[in-house]
């Protein structure tokens, strides 16, 4: 099993998570700003107060996502990153699907937009992480097994 360069891992993972957080905020502030009209939500002031918590959840979740990527794909090629982003991204948004069942008046459009957004953002995260983390002594072509 390949050793993890923890300093590099934390730097690459945190930079990637911050970039994904910014992309998500931009997406919801521009292209999807009306997506949640009629959907139960907190007031803007209350949400703004919770942004630090939201930011921490992004960093922790995407660091865990990146750690799993390292363990599943030690060779870390671009194709592996895109593939992990797609499947890992689907895994990340499964709770959205479960939440959809419980929340009245949630539309299928909202659900599928969230699923696609989550997968695309996770693919971007895996690709960014793959580019930033690549250790100097990486073994290309090694796999688990």
N, CA and C atoms as a LAMMPS dump frame, in Angstrom:
ITEM: TIMESTEP
0
ITEM: NUMBER OF ATOMS
435
ITEM: BOX BOUNDS ff ff ff
-5.0000000000000000e+02 5.0000000000000000e+02
-5.0000000000000000e+02 5.0000000000000000e+02
-5.0000000000000000e+02 5.0000000000000000e+02
ITEM: ATOMS id mol type element x y z
1 1 1 N 0.849 -1.178 0
2 1 2 C 0 0 0
3 1 3 C 0.895 1.243 0
4 2 1 N 0.538 2.195 -0.83
5 2 2 C 1.314 3.425 -0.947
6 2 3 C 1.105 4.31 0.28
7 3 1 N 2.195 4.924 0.753
8 3 2 C 2.091 5.84 1.891
9 3 3 C 1.492 7.159 1.438
10 4 1 N 0.754 7.776 2.339
11 4 2 C 0.147 9.072 2.049
12 4 3 C 1.062 10.168 2.563
13 5 1 N 1.327 11.133 1.731
14 5 2 C 2.052 12.338 2.134
15 5 3 C 0.994 13.265 2.744
16 6 1 N 0.868 13.231 4.073
17 6 2 C -0.243 13.91 4.751
18 6 3 C -0.23 15.425 4.568
19 7 1 N 0.937 16.033 4.535
20 7 2 C 0.995 17.484 4.323
21 7 3 C 0.448 17.826 2.947
22 8 1 N 0.911 17.087 1.964
23 8 2 C 0.439 17.291 0.591
24 8 3 C -1.048 16.973 0.475
25 9 1 N -1.47 15.887 1.123
26 9 2 C -2.88 15.485 1.097
27 9 3 C -3.769 16.588 1.666
28 10 1 N -3.417 17.082 2.856
29 10 2 C -4.243 18.119 3.493
30 10 3 C -4.253 19.408 2.68
31 11 1 N -3.108 19.765 2.109
32 11 2 C -3.054 20.985 1.29
33 11 3 C -3.898 20.822 0.026
34 12 1 N -3.688 19.732 -0.711
35 12 2 C -4.428 19.505 -1.961
36 12 3 C -5.92 19.348 -1.697
37 13 1 N -6.262 18.587 -0.662
38 13 2 C -7.67 18.366 -0.341
39 13 3 C -8.375 19.626 0.117
40 14 1 N -7.703 20.416 0.929
41 14 2 C -8.312 21.654 1.427
42 14 3 C -8.459 22.675 0.303
43 15 1 N -7.442 22.813 -0.528
44 15 2 C -7.544 23.738 -1.67
45 15 3 C -8.694 23.308 -2.581
46 16 1 N -8.769 22.026 -2.876
47 16 2 C -9.862 21.518 -3.712
48 16 3 C -11.217 21.767 -3.084
49 17 1 N -11.346 21.503 -1.785
50 17 2 C -12.625 21.699 -1.096
51 17 3 C -13.042 23.166 -1.107
52 18 1 N -12.093 24.066 -0.908
53 18 2 C -12.403 25.505 -0.933
54 18 3 C -12.874 25.908 -2.333
55 19 1 N -12.196 25.423 -3.364
56 19 2 C -12.611 25.74 -4.737
57 19 3 C -14.013 25.207 -5.035
58 20 1 N -14.301 23.99 -4.599
59 20 2 C -15.628 23.405 -4.825
60 20 3 C -16.683 24.177 -4.046
61 21 1 N -16.377 24.576 -2.82
62 21 2 C -17.307 25.38 -2.017
63 21 3 C -17.639 26.68 -2.756
64 22 1 N -16.613 27.342 -3.278
65 22 2 C -16.821 28.599 -4.013
66 22 3 C -17.666 28.354 -5.266
67 23 1 N -17.361 27.291 -6.017
68 23 2 C -18.151 26.969 -7.206
69 23 3 C -19.611 26.706 -6.853
70 24 1 N -19.837 25.991 -5.762
71 24 2 C -21.206 25.684 -5.344
72 24 3 C -21.957 26.951 -4.939
73 25 1 N -21.298 27.825 -4.201
74 25 2 C -21.923 29.09 -3.791
75 25 3 C -22.231 29.938 -5.029
76 26 1 N -21.295 30 -5.974
77 26 2 C -21.527 30.755 -7.209
78 26 3 C -22.69 30.169 -8.009
79 27 1 N -22.75 28.843 -8.092
80 27 2 C -23.84 28.176 -8.81
81 27 3 C -25.186 28.547 -8.198
82 28 1 N -25.267 28.456 -6.868
83 28 2 C -26.541 28.744 -6.198
84 28 3 C -26.857 30.236 -6.159
85 29 1 N -25.858 31.075 -6.308
86 29 2 C -26.091 32.517 -6.299
87 29 3 C -26.393 33.096 -7.669
88 30 1 N -26.133 32.318 -8.729
89 30 2 C -26.353 32.838 -10.087
90 30 3 C -27.308 31.943 -10.872
91 31 1 N -26.829 30.839 -11.374
92 31 2 C -27.632 29.976 -12.239
93 31 3 C -28.838 29.359 -11.534
94 32 1 N -28.688 29.046 -10.263
95 32 2 C -29.756 28.341 -9.548
96 32 3 C -30.324 29.157 -8.393
97 33 1 N -30.264 30.478 -8.501
98 33 2 C -30.698 31.294 -7.362
99 33 3 C -32.186 31.15 -7.061
100 34 1 N -33.001 30.791 -8.042
101 34 2 C -34.439 30.625 -7.812
102 34 3 C -34.834 29.166 -7.616
103 35 1 N -33.873 28.285 -7.505
104 35 2 C -34.143 26.856 -7.427
105 35 3 C -34.927 26.469 -6.174
106 36 1 N -34.755 27.205 -5.101
107 36 2 C -35.375 26.815 -3.834
108 36 3 C -36.619 27.627 -3.481
109 37 1 N -37.186 28.365 -4.445
110 37 2 C -38.421 29.114 -4.179
111 37 3 C -39.531 28.117 -3.854
112 38 1 N -40.237 28.369 -2.757
113 38 2 C -41.304 27.481 -2.319
114 38 3 C -40.824 26.276 -1.527
115 39 1 N -39.546 26.168 -1.346
116 39 2 C -38.932 25.048 -0.631
117 39 3 C -38.674 25.495 0.795
118 40 1 N -38.985 24.672 1.79
119 40 2 C -38.75 25.11 3.178
120 40 3 C -37.267 25.392 3.419
121 41 1 N -36.983 26.583 3.928
122 41 2 C -35.589 26.95 4.185
123 41 3 C -35.5 28.02 5.263
124 42 1 N -34.305 28.195 5.773
125 42 2 C -34.035 29.209 6.793
126 42 3 C -34.005 30.593 6.151
127 43 1 N -34.099 31.612 6.988
128 43 2 C -33.965 32.982 6.49
129 43 3 C -32.516 33.207 6.057
130 44 1 N -32.298 34.209 5.206
131 44 2 C -30.949 34.519 4.717
132 44 3 C -30.015 34.837 5.884
133 45 1 N -30.5 35.612 6.854
134 45 2 C -29.668 35.966 8.013
135 45 3 C -29.255 34.717 8.793
136 46 1 N -30.191 33.807 8.966
137 46 2 C -29.889 32.575 9.701
138 46 3 C -28.908 31.7 8.913
139 47 1 N -29.104 31.618 7.592
140 47 2 C -28.178 30.835 6.757
141 47 3 C -26.78 31.441 6.774
142 48 1 N -26.698 32.768 6.71
143 48 2 C -25.385 33.423 6.737
144 48 3 C -24.632 33.103 8.02
145 49 1 N -25.347 33.012 9.136
146 49 2 C -24.717 32.666 10.404
147 49 3 C -24.197 31.237 10.44
148 50 1 N -24.758 30.377 9.584
149 50 2 C -24.352 28.971 9.551
150 50 3 C -23.31 28.665 8.469
151 51 1 N -22.909 29.677 7.705
152 51 2 C -21.929 29.452 6.639
153 51 3 C -20.619 28.852 7.139
154 52 1 N -20.082 29.28 8.283
155 52 2 C -18.847 28.624 8.756
156 52 3 C -19.033 27.113 8.966
157 53 1 N -20.182 26.714 9.502
158 53 2 C -20.466 25.287 9.688
159 53 3 C -20.552 24.584 8.334
160 54 1 N -21.24 25.21 7.38
161 54 2 C -21.355 24.642 6.038
162 54 3 C -19.971 24.47 5.414
163 55 1 N -19.12 25.466 5.57
164 55 2 C -17.761 25.413 5.034
165 55 3 C -16.981 24.242 5.635
166 56 1 N -17.074 24.077 6.946
167 56 2 C -16.366 22.974 7.618
168 56 3 C -16.874 21.627 7.112
169 57 1 N -18.197 21.503 6.919
170 57 2 C -18.725 20.228 6.415
171 57 3 C -18.189 19.93 5.019
172 58 1 N -18.05 20.955 4.179
173 58 2 C -17.469 20.763 2.843
174 58 3 C -16.043 20.255 2.95
175 59 1 N -15.242 20.909 3.755
176 59 2 C -13.832 20.53 3.87
177 59 3 C -13.708 19.103 4.397
178 60 1 N -14.423 18.775 5.456
179 60 2 C -14.333 17.43 6.041
180 60 3 C -14.825 16.378 5.048
181 61 1 N -15.993 16.615 4.448
182 61 2 C -16.547 15.632 3.519
183 61 3 C -15.637 15.425 2.31
184 62 1 N -15.111 16.498 1.761
185 62 2 C -14.281 16.355 0.568
186 62 3 C -12.882 15.826 0.885
187 63 1 N -12.392 16.044 2.099
188 63 2 C -11.144 15.381 2.505
189 63 3 C -11.37 13.869 2.62
190 64 1 N -12.498 13.468 3.184
191 64 2 C -12.821 12.038 3.271
192 64 3 C -12.988 11.444 1.869
193 65 1 N -13.644 12.175 0.993
194 65 2 C -13.839 11.772 -0.399
195 65 3 C -12.474 11.567 -1.076
196 66 1 N -11.552 12.486 -0.842
197 66 2 C -10.21 12.408 -1.427
198 66 3 C -9.41 11.251 -0.837
199 67 1 N -9.562 11.009 0.459
200 67 2 C -8.873 9.889 1.1
201 67 3 C -9.338 8.565 0.489
202 68 1 N -10.652 8.441 0.29
203 68 2 C -11.172 7.221 -0.33
204 68 3 C -10.62 7.062 -1.751
205 69 1 N -10.501 8.162 -2.474
206 69 2 C -9.931 8.129 -3.824
207 69 3 C -8.497 7.596 -3.793
208 70 1 N -7.7 8.066 -2.828
209 70 2 C -6.316 7.586 -2.706
210 70 3 C -6.264 6.088 -2.459
211 71 1 N -7.17 5.597 -1.641
212 71 2 C -7.163 4.18 -1.294
213 71 3 C -7.706 3.303 -2.424
214 72 1 N -8.7 3.802 -3.139
215 72 2 C -9.291 3.007 -4.217
216 72 3 C -8.464 3.033 -5.498
217 73 1 N -7.814 4.163 -5.761
218 73 2 C -7.069 4.349 -7.008
219 73 3 C -5.661 4.868 -6.726
220 74 1 N -4.76 4.013 -6.261
221 74 2 C -3.416 4.489 -5.949
222 74 3 C -2.671 5.035 -7.174
223 75 1 N -3.001 4.591 -8.385
224 75 2 C -2.31 5.099 -9.58
225 75 3 C -2.799 6.502 -9.938
226 76 1 N -4.015 6.819 -9.608
227 76 2 C -4.61 8.152 -9.77
228 76 3 C -4.407 8.772 -11.146
229 77 1 N -4.923 8.154 -12.158
230 77 2 C -4.919 8.746 -13.495
231 77 3 C -6.157 9.623 -13.638
232 78 1 N -6.186 10.482 -14.662
233 78 2 C -7.337 11.364 -14.867
234 78 3 C -8.629 10.575 -15.052
235 79 1 N -8.562 9.475 -15.777
236 79 2 C -9.753 8.64 -15.968
237 79 3 C -10.275 8.102 -14.647
238 80 1 N -9.352 7.673 -13.772
239 80 2 C -9.752 7.195 -12.442
240 80 3 C -10.412 8.303 -11.642
241 81 1 N -9.86 9.506 -11.742
242 81 2 C -10.412 10.641 -11
243 81 3 C -11.825 10.956 -11.474
244 82 1 N -12.028 10.982 -12.788
245 82 2 C -13.364 11.271 -13.322
246 82 3 C -14.349 10.17 -12.932
247 83 1 N -13.91 8.919 -13.028
248 83 2 C -14.774 7.784 -12.68
249 83 3 C -15.14 7.82 -11.192
250 84 1 N -14.151 8.023 -10.325
251 84 2 C -14.417 8.114 -8.893
252 84 3 C -15.321 9.307 -8.593
253 85 1 N -15.095 10.427 -9.257
254 85 2 C -15.944 11.595 -9.054
255 85 3 C -17.394 11.3 -9.377
256 86 1 N -17.619 10.558 -10.464
257 86 2 C -18.994 10.226 -10.857
258 86 3 C -19.648 9.285 -9.845
259 87 1 N -18.989 8.167 -9.538
260 87 2 C -19.594 7.192 -8.63
261 87 3 C -19.549 7.659 -7.181
262 88 1 N -18.44 8.226 -6.773
263 88 2 C -18.361 8.77 -5.417
264 88 3 C -19.323 9.926 -5.239
265 89 1 N -19.488 10.733 -6.301
266 89 2 C -20.437 11.846 -6.263
267 89 3 C -21.866 11.365 -6.101
268 90 1 N -22.211 10.275 -6.784
269 90 2 C -23.546 9.697 -6.612
270 90 3 C -23.739 9.26 -5.163
271 91 1 N -22.718 8.631 -4.589
272 91 2 C -22.785 8.207 -3.193
273 91 3 C -22.997 9.407 -2.261
274 92 1 N -22.335 10.525 -2.565
275 92 2 C -22.439 11.736 -1.743
276 92 3 C -23.863 12.293 -1.745
277 93 1 N -24.572 12.191 -2.877
278 93 2 C -25.908 12.806 -2.961
279 93 3 C -27.054 11.852 -2.644
280 94 1 N -26.776 10.621 -2.297
281 94 2 C -27.855 9.702 -1.914
282 94 3 C -28.704 10.267 -0.769
283 95 1 N -28.127 10.926 0.246
284 95 2 C -28.992 11.526 1.282
285 95 3 C -29.981 12.555 0.716
286 96 1 N -29.609 13.269 -0.35
287 96 2 C -30.553 14.191 -0.986
288 96 3 C -31.768 13.429 -1.503
289 97 1 N -31.535 12.244 -2.043
290 97 2 C -32.628 11.423 -2.558
291 97 3 C -33.536 10.974 -1.415
292 98 1 N -32.945 10.631 -0.291
293 98 2 C -33.733 10.213 0.869
294 98 3 C -34.505 11.393 1.448
295 99 1 N -33.889 12.55 1.491
296 99 2 C -34.529 13.762 1.988
297 99 3 C -35.711 14.134 1.101
298 100 1 N -35.577 13.915 -0.204
299 100 2 C -36.622 14.198 -1.187
300 100 3 C -37.925 13.489 -0.814
301 101 1 N -37.823 12.263 -0.346
302 101 2 C -39.005 11.483 0.014
303 101 3 C -39.739 12.116 1.192
304 102 1 N -39.005 12.685 2.125
305 102 2 C -39.599 13.195 3.363
306 102 3 C -40.135 14.621 3.265
307 103 1 N -39.658 15.408 2.311
308 103 2 C -40.027 16.824 2.26
309 103 3 C -41.136 17.044 1.234
310 104 1 N -42.268 17.501 1.735
311 104 2 C -43.434 17.751 0.892
312 104 3 C -43.123 18.84 -0.14
313 105 1 N -43.676 18.68 -1.323
314 105 2 C -43.583 19.65 -2.422
315 105 3 C -42.176 19.822 -2.995
316 106 1 N -41.285 18.892 -2.736
317 106 2 C -39.974 18.929 -3.386
318 106 3 C -40.161 18.363 -4.789
319 107 1 N -39.649 19.066 -5.779
320 107 2 C -39.877 18.639 -7.166
321 107 3 C -38.804 17.656 -7.633
322 108 1 N -39.175 16.882 -8.643
323 108 2 C -38.207 15.986 -9.266
324 108 3 C -37.093 16.793 -9.924
325 109 1 N -37.438 17.959 -10.469
326 109 2 C -36.427 18.815 -11.089
327 109 3 C -35.367 19.227 -10.07
328 110 1 N -35.813 19.62 -8.878
329 110 2 C -34.869 19.999 -7.827
330 110 3 C -33.978 18.815 -7.464
331 111 1 N -34.583 17.652 -7.294
332 111 2 C -33.809 16.468 -6.929
333 111 3 C -32.744 16.16 -7.982
334 112 1 N -33.125 16.088 -9.244
335 112 2 C -32.167 15.711 -10.283
336 112 3 C -31.131 16.799 -10.519
337 113 1 N -31.51 18.049 -10.305
338 113 2 C -30.52 19.126 -10.391
339 113 3 C -29.472 18.953 -9.297
340 114 1 N -29.919 18.621 -8.077
341 114 2 C -28.984 18.401 -6.972
342 114 3 C -28.077 17.201 -7.247
343 115 1 N -28.644 16.136 -7.79
344 115 2 C -27.855 14.937 -8.07
345 115 3 C -26.785 15.238 -9.119
346 116 1 N -27.187 15.868 -10.212
347 116 2 C -26.228 16.197 -11.272
348 116 3 C -25.174 17.173 -10.757
349 117 1 N -25.614 18.187 -10.029
350 117 2 C -24.671 19.165 -9.454
351 117 3 C -23.665 18.476 -8.537
352 118 1 N -24.15 17.597 -7.665
353 118 2 C -23.265 16.891 -6.74
354 118 3 C -22.241 16.031 -7.458
355 119 1 N -22.682 15.326 -8.495
356 119 2 C -21.766 14.48 -9.258
357 119 3 C -20.728 15.331 -9.985
358 120 1 N -21.171 16.407 -10.623
359 120 2 C -20.236 17.279 -11.351
360 120 3 C -19.216 17.901 -10.397
361 121 1 N -19.677 18.378 -9.235
362 121 2 C -18.749 18.98 -8.272
363 121 3 C -17.763 17.948 -7.724
364 122 1 N -18.229 16.718 -7.497
365 122 2 C -17.317 15.674 -7.011
366 122 3 C -16.324 15.26 -8.095
367 123 1 N -16.763 15.247 -9.348
368 123 2 C -15.819 14.972 -10.435
369 123 3 C -14.761 16.074 -10.492
370 124 1 N -15.198 17.316 -10.361
371 124 2 C -14.239 18.435 -10.351
372 124 3 C -13.279 18.297 -9.174
373 125 1 N -13.803 17.927 -8.005
374 125 2 C -12.95 17.761 -6.824
375 125 3 C -11.911 16.67 -7.058
376 126 1 N -12.335 15.528 -7.59
377 126 2 C -11.399 14.426 -7.822
378 126 3 C -10.318 14.827 -8.829
379 127 1 N -10.703 15.551 -9.869
380 127 2 C -9.729 15.989 -10.873
381 127 3 C -8.759 17.021 -10.298
382 128 1 N -9.276 17.969 -9.528
383 128 2 C -8.419 18.981 -8.889
384 128 3 C -7.458 18.303 -7.915
385 129 1 N -8.003 17.413 -7.083
386 129 2 C -7.171 16.715 -6.107
387 129 3 C -6.102 15.884 -6.812
388 130 1 N -6.496 15.171 -7.861
389 130 2 C -5.551 14.351 -8.617
390 130 3 C -4.393 15.202 -9.147
391 131 1 N -4.702 16.374 -9.648
392 131 2 C -3.681 17.277 -10.183
393 131 3 C -2.782 17.825 -9.071
394 132 1 N -3.371 18.253 -7.954
395 132 2 C -2.597 18.898 -6.888
396 132 3 C -1.818 17.923 -6.007
397 133 1 N -2.357 16.737 -5.776
398 133 2 C -1.736 15.823 -4.81
399 133 3 C -0.542 15.062 -5.382
400 134 1 N -0.621 14.672 -6.615
401 134 2 C 0.352 13.775 -7.232
402 134 3 C 1.743 13.874 -6.605
403 135 1 N 2.12 12.903 -5.759
404 135 2 C 3.441 12.945 -5.125
405 135 3 C 4.564 12.805 -6.156
406 136 1 N 5.698 13.343 -5.829
407 136 2 C 6.851 13.291 -6.726
408 136 3 C 7.251 11.849 -7.04
409 137 1 N 7.073 10.96 -6.089
410 137 2 C 7.503 9.569 -6.271
411 137 3 C 6.324 8.634 -6.557
412 138 1 N 5.276 9.153 -7.186
413 138 2 C 4.081 8.346 -7.441
414 138 3 C 4.414 7.164 -8.345
415 139 1 N 3.797 6.042 -8.048
416 139 2 C 3.953 4.854 -8.871
417 139 3 C 2.782 4.842 -9.844
418 140 1 N 3.06 5.013 -11.106
419 140 2 C 2 5.04 -12.111
420 140 3 C 1.672 3.617 -12.519
421 141 1 N 0.389 3.295 -12.493
422 141 2 C -0.052 1.984 -12.934
423 141 3 C -0.267 0.985 -11.816
424 142 1 N 0.043 1.311 -10.577
425 142 2 C -0.188 0.361 -9.494
426 142 3 C -1.658 0.375 -9.113
427 143 1 N -2.145 -0.762 -8.701
428 143 2 C -3.544 -0.865 -8.287
429 143 3 C -3.627 -1.657 -6.999
430 144 1 N -4.775 -1.592 -6.382
431 144 2 C -5.006 -2.383 -5.171
432 144 3 C -5.299 -3.807 -5.599
433 145 1 N -4.784 -4.749 -4.862
434 145 2 C -5.145 -6.116 -5.177
435 145 3 C -3.974 -6.951 -5.165
